[in-house]
Amino acid sequence: MIDLRSDTVTLPSPAMREAMYRAELGDDVMGEDPTVNRLEALAAEMTGKEAALLVVSGTMGNLVSVLSHSRRGEEAILGDQSHIFHFEAGGASALGGVVFHPVATGRFGELDLNGLKNAIRPAATNVHYAPPGVICLESTHNRCGGTILPPTYLQAVRELADAAGIPIHLDGSRIFNAAVALECPVRELTRFADSVQFCLSKGLSAPVGSLVCGSRDFIARARRTRKMVGGGMRQAGIIAAAGIVALTEMVERLAEDHRHARILAEGLVELPGMHLDLDTVQTNLVILGPRAPHPEGPSFAQELARAGVKIGDIGGGRFRAVTHYGIAQADIHEAVRVMQKTWRELRY
């Protein structure tokens, strides 16, 4: 079976398993796990921030960040196609009373600057408005197909946020994919945000964990928020050890995933009835689907699974394929063959 549903299905590398076995451990809630401390210091240095915090997932990282930036009744201004808005169970609203203020998401994951400016409403002079608490950006962008927010755009949002006195949180679950694709240090992308969350457990291939990075004061607040939502861990070095390997050995290999995604996309784009935007295939995600609604019956994803290839059905007649560690180029060529055959048989 060739599993392209997500890069979350990756298994840890042999080096990660060895590092986990040999990890030096302590109580992280007490700040005494040396392996966690090393991982957090490494993440902070790589992203150009003062401090970092290990959390169990990207969803927890975003939740902790939004709650640490905002007060109850304030708004999180974010994209209407963002992961925080669609796929994180409304946590910031349910648990922290933070109001989501969605702004239209562009083709490449960008939020229109005028739309952002209009979303920052003058609550101090109008009692009808909830005050802004934080602007949330996403790069690479999941629902847009792994697209990258370029530094010029991030700079423009930074200037807008500074003028309004609002912090920026970057949901950078796959920000290392963006840095590798742009051939720049990741800190060149994270420097525009007050906080950033990135996942160890996607393309970087660790079995679990994400990092939140920011100023020392922000991470101190985030550490308390993590405890409040039940995220305090004890001998977490067994997780952190794999994360250190992820950051020191697995970043540059992301370029291989990007090449594989391009091969996959180019092998499918000319299929009759196929809708696939090659310009959005910038990293390791490929979004595809039929140009016209398909008659009732088995979906493309269901038929593919029977033929030995798994992809994700993301609704609305759209599917997602994600390349990752453990998928070789031969697997991609086989996946293309099976997907072409299945697509034609379904008569899309």
C-alpha positions in Angstrom: 0.0 0.0 0.0 1.3 3.5 -1.0 -0.1 5.8 1.7 -0.3 9.5 0.5 -3.1 10.6 2.9 -0.8 12.8 4.9 2.8 13.3 6.0 1.6 12.5 9.5 1.7 8.8 8.7 5.5 8.8 8.6 7.3 6.4 10.9 10.4 7.6 12.8 13.8 7.0 11.3 16.2 4.4 12.8 18.3 7.3 14.2 15.2 8.6 16.0 14.4 5.3 17.5 17.9 5.0 18.8 17.9 8.5 20.2 14.6 7.9 22.0 16.0 4.7 23.5 19.0 6.5 24.8 17.4 9.8 25.8 18.5 11.4 29.1 15.3 12.2 31.0 13.9 14.4 33.8 10.7 16.1 34.8 9.8 18.6 32.1 7.1 20.4 34.1 9.8 21.2 36.6 12.1 22.3 33.8 14.5 19.3 34.5 14.4 17.2 31.3 17.7 17.9 29.7 16.7 16.5 26.3 13.6 18.7 26.2 15.7 21.7 27.2 18.1 21.0 24.3 15.3 20.6 21.8 13.7 23.9 22.9 17.0 25.8 22.7 17.6 24.3 19.2 14.1 25.3 18.0 14.5 28.8 19.4 17.9 29.3 17.7 16.7 28.0 14.3 13.6 30.2 14.3 15.4 33.3 15.6 13.4 33.5 18.8 14.3 33.9 22.4 12.7 30.7 23.7 10.6 27.7 22.7 8.1 25.3 24.2 7.4 21.6 23.4 3.8 20.7 23.0 2.1 17.5 21.9 0.6 18.6 18.6 0.2 21.5 16.2 -3.4 22.0 17.3 -2.2 22.4 20.9 0.6 24.7 19.7 -1.8 27.0 17.9 -4.3 26.9 20.8 -1.7 27.8 23.4 -0.4 30.6 21.1 -3.8 32.2 20.4 -4.8 32.0 24.1 -1.5 33.5 25.2 -1.8 36.4 22.8 -5.5 37.1 23.3 -7.9 37.8 26.1 -11.5 36.5 26.4 -13.7 38.5 24.0 -10.9 39.6 21.7 -10.7 38.5 18.1 -8.3 36.1 16.3 -8.2 37.5 12.7 -7.5 34.5 10.4 -8.1 33.1 7.0 -11.5 31.5 6.2 -9.5 28.5 4.8 -7.0 28.3 7.7 -6.3 25.1 9.6 -7.1 26.9 12.9 -10.5 27.8 11.6 -11.4 24.5 10.0 -9.6 21.7 11.7 -8.9 22.6 15.4 -12.3 22.0 16.9 -12.9 25.7 17.7 -10.6 25.4 20.7 -9.7 29.0 21.1 -13.4 30.0 21.1 -14.6 27.1 23.2 -11.8 27.2 25.8 -10.7 30.8 25.8 -13.6 32.9 24.6 -11.6 34.2 21.6 -13.8 35.2 18.7 -12.7 34.0 15.2 -12.9 36.8 12.6 -12.3 35.1 9.2 -10.9 36.9 6.2 -11.1 35.6 2.7 -8.1 33.4 1.8 -6.4 33.9 -1.6 -5.3 31.3 -4.1 -1.9 30.9 -2.4 -3.0 31.2 1.2 -2.6 34.9 1.5 -5.1 37.1 3.3 -6.0 40.3 1.3 -4.2 43.2 3.0 -7.2 45.5 2.7 -9.4 42.7 4.1 -7.0 42.4 7.0 -6.9 46.2 7.5 -10.8 46.3 7.5 -10.9 43.4 10.0 -8.9 45.4 12.6 -11.9 47.4 13.8 -11.5 50.3 16.2 -13.1 48.7 19.3 -11.8 51.5 21.5 -14.1 54.0 19.8 -17.1 51.7 19.0 -18.6 49.4 21.7 -20.2 47.2 19.1 -16.8 45.7 18.0 -14.8 43.0 19.7 -11.2 44.2 20.0 -8.5 42.5 17.9 -6.2 40.2 19.8 -4.0 38.5 17.2 -3.5 38.0 13.5 -3.0 34.3 12.5 -1.2 33.4 9.2 -0.5 29.9 7.8 2.5 28.8 5.8 2.7 26.5 4.1 -1.0 26.6 3.6 -2.8 23.2 4.0 -6.1 23.8 2.1 -4.4 25.8 -0.6 -2.1 22.9 -1.4 1.1 23.5 0.5 1.6 27.1 -0.8 4.1 29.5 0.7 3.7 33.0 2.0 6.7 34.9 0.6 8.8 37.2 2.8 7.5 40.3 1.0 4.0 39.4 2.0 5.0 38.6 5.6 6.7 42.0 5.8 3.6 43.8 4.6 1.4 42.1 7.2 4.1 42.9 9.9 3.9 46.5 9.0 0.1 46.5 9.2 0.1 44.7 12.5 2.7 47.0 14.0 0.6 50.0 12.9 -2.3 48.5 14.8 -0.3 47.2 17.8 -1.4 43.6 17.2 0.8 40.5 17.5 1.1 37.9 14.6 1.0 34.2 15.2 2.3 32.0 12.3 0.9 28.5 12.0 4.0 27.1 10.5 3.2 23.4 10.8 5.2 22.9 7.6 7.4 26.1 7.7 10.5 24.0 7.1 9.0 22.9 3.8 8.6 26.6 2.9 12.2 27.4 3.9 13.6 24.5 1.9 11.6 25.4 -1.1 12.7 29.0 -0.9 16.3 27.9 -0.1 16.5 30.2 2.9 17.0 29.8 6.6 13.7 29.3 8.4 14.4 32.3 10.5 14.0 34.5 7.4 10.3 33.5 7.4 9.6 33.3 11.1 11.2 36.7 11.9 8.0 38.5 10.8 5.9 36.8 13.5 5.7 37.3 17.2 5.1 33.5 17.6 5.4 30.5 15.4 4.2 26.9 15.8 5.8 24.1 13.8 5.3 20.4 13.7 8.0 17.7 14.2 5.5 15.0 13.3 4.8 15.9 9.6 7.6 16.1 7.0 10.2 16.1 9.7 9.1 12.6 10.5 9.2 12.5 14.3 6.5 10.4 15.9 4.9 13.2 18.0 5.4 16.8 19.0 5.4 20.5 17.9 7.2 23.6 19.1 6.0 27.0 19.9 8.6 29.7 19.6 8.6 33.4 20.7 9.9 35.9 23.2 10.8 34.7 26.7 7.8 36.6 28.1 5.5 35.0 25.6 6.8 31.5 26.2 6.4 32.0 29.9 2.7 32.8 29.3 2.5 29.9 26.9 4.0 27.5 29.4 1.2 28.4 31.9 -1.4 28.0 29.2 0.0 24.6 28.2 -0.5 23.5 31.8 -4.0 24.9 31.9 -5.1 22.8 28.8 -3.5 19.7 30.2 -0.3 19.7 28.1 2.3 19.5 30.9 4.5 16.5 30.3 6.9 14.7 32.6 9.8 12.6 31.1 9.1 14.1 27.7 12.7 13.8 26.6 11.7 10.5 25.0 9.7 12.6 22.6 12.2 15.4 22.4 15.0 13.1 21.4 13.3 12.3 18.1 12.6 16.0 17.6 16.3 16.8 17.9 17.1 14.2 15.1 14.2 15.7 13.1 15.8 19.2 13.2 19.4 18.1 12.7 18.9 15.3 10.1 15.5 15.6 8.4 15.2 19.2 7.1 17.2 19.1 3.9 15.6 15.9 2.8 12.2 17.7 2.5 13.4 18.8 -1.0 12.9 15.1 -2.0 9.3 15.2 -1.0 8.8 18.4 -3.1 10.3 16.7 -6.2 8.0 13.7 -5.7 4.9 15.9 -5.3 5.8 17.7 -8.6 6.2 14.3 -10.4 2.9 13.2 -9.1 1.1 16.5 -10.1 2.6 16.5 -13.6 1.6 12.9 -14.1 -2.1 13.8 -13.3 -2.7 17.3 -14.6 -3.4 16.3 -18.2 -6.0 13.7 -17.3 -9.4 14.5 -18.9 -11.7 16.3 -16.5 -8.9 16.8 -13.9 -8.7 20.0 -12.0 -5.2 20.4 -10.6 -3.5 23.8 -10.2 0.2 23.2 -10.9 1.1 26.7 -9.6 0.1 25.7 -6.1 2.3 22.6 -6.1 5.1 24.4 -4.3 6.0 21.9 -1.6 4.8 18.4 -0.7 1.0 18.7 -1.1 -1.1 18.1 -4.2 -4.8 19.1 -4.3 -6.8 17.6 -7.1 -10.4 16.7 -8.1 -12.9 16.6 -11.0 -13.7 19.8 -12.9 -17.4 18.8 -12.8 -19.4 16.9 -10.1 -19.1 13.1 -10.4 -22.2 10.9 -10.5 -23.1 9.1 -7.3 -20.9 6.1 -6.6 -17.5 5.2 -5.1 -15.2 8.2 -4.8 -11.8 8.4 -6.4 -10.2 7.9 -3.0 -12.2 4.8 -2.3 -11.4 3.2 -5.6 -7.7 4.1 -5.3 -7.5 2.5 -1.9 -8.8 -0.8 -3.4 -6.1 -0.5 -6.0 -3.3 0.0 -3.4 -3.0 3.8 -3.2 -4.4 5.9 -0.3 -5.1 9.6 -0.7 -7.2 12.0 1.4 -10.8 13.0 0.6 -11.1 16.6 1.9 -14.6 17.1 0.8 -16.3 19.2 -1.9 -15.0 16.9 -4.6 -11.4 17.6 -3.7 -8.7 15.1 -2.8 -5.2 15.5 -1.3 -2.0 13.6 -1.8 1.0 14.3 0.4 4.5 13.0 -0.2 6.7 12.2 2.8 9.6 10.2 4.3 9.3 6.6 3.4 7.8 7.2 0.0 10.4 6.6 -2.8 10.4 7.9 -6.3 9.4 4.4 -7.5 6.3 4.6 -5.3 5.4 7.9 -6.9 5.6 6.5 -10.4 3.5 3.5 -9.4 1.0 5.9 -7.7 0.7 7.9 -10.9 0.1 4.8 -12.9 -2.6 3.5 -10.6 -4.2 7.0 -10.3 -4.3 7.5 -14.0 -5.9 4.1 -14.6 -8.5 4.5 -11.8 -9.4 8.0 -13.0 -10.1 6.8 -16.5 -12.1 3.8 -15.3 -14.3 6.1 -13.2 -14.9 8.2 -16.3 -14.5 11.6 -14.7 
